[in-house]
Amino acid sequence: MTPKQYCIEKTAKSGSSFTGSFVFLSAQKREAMTALYAFCREVDDIVDEISDLSVAQTKLNWWRGEIENLYQNKPQHPVSKALLQPIKTYQLDAEHFIEIIDGMEMDLKFNRYEDFKQLQLYCYRVASVVGLLSAQILGFNNRKTLKYAHDLGMAFQLTNITRDVGEDARRGRIYLPLDELAKFNVTEDDILHSRESDAVKQLLDYQIERAESYYDRALNELPAEDRKSQRVGLMMAAIYRTLLREIKLDGAQKVLNSRTSLGTLRKLYLALQVWVKTF
């Protein structure tokens, strides 16, 4: 199996909405984005699938060394080999890959976040940095596009956190800031035991409003000259923002016991709408 084939299989297994939008890219950019996403899946899977924290830490440390190998032109892993050309073509910084690993490491150290400031750092590392790398691959002329990519990454991660409240709770994790639980008179047990209530609904509506504000901020920051090159991100924004709004329409607290999702055809329709508007 070639590095390219490995990355394609790795991303396909994830079932993510992100990878579907890659078909709208040129072959070179599609391969670069697939390699980047495969890297994110590799390090994320370490945290999700390995219960022994010391083993997971060792594997993340291995990836730190592998990033160093990558930038010394001697990658060992199929994903690193697939990234070798993209990091040169698109001038991707090694520090950004290390930041992503640091974000995954936070999941080994924390299963609660005291406040939004602490959560914000996590979101930056696991999502905004990916947005910055993606923006470089997709291409831009105006550096304000990097601010757009940062805030759109935040919006995506906050959407994921809201969607996955129930799933995360069943793994013993609460990403909602604890000081905000207290503000809405919601206890950790309410989340961990999936207790639907008006208080939980208000707490989650508050999270949704924050994510919406990041979508607004990001879309207002994207310069008109870069809308066409960044349209894959805009497609994902349309899909994820629609998902966020569906969660609110469903009553928000239902995420405690079920997972809200959009059908394939609806996601394709939303993506095509963006394609037509930015063509």
Secondary structure, DSSP 8 states (H G I E B T S, - for coil): --HHHHHHHHHHHHT-HHHHGGGGS-HHHHHHHHHHHHHHHHHHHHHHH---HHHHHHHHHHHHHHHHHHTTT---SHHHHHHHHHHHHTT--HHHHHHHHHHHHHHHH-S--SSHHHHHHHHIIIIIHHHHHHHHHH--SSTHHHHHHHHHHHHHHHHHHHHTHHHHHHTT---S-HHHHHHTT--HHHHHTT---HHHHHHHHHHHHHHHHHHHHHHHHS-GGGTTTTHHHHHHHHHHHHHHHHHHHTTSGGGGTS-----HHHHHHHHHHHHHHH-
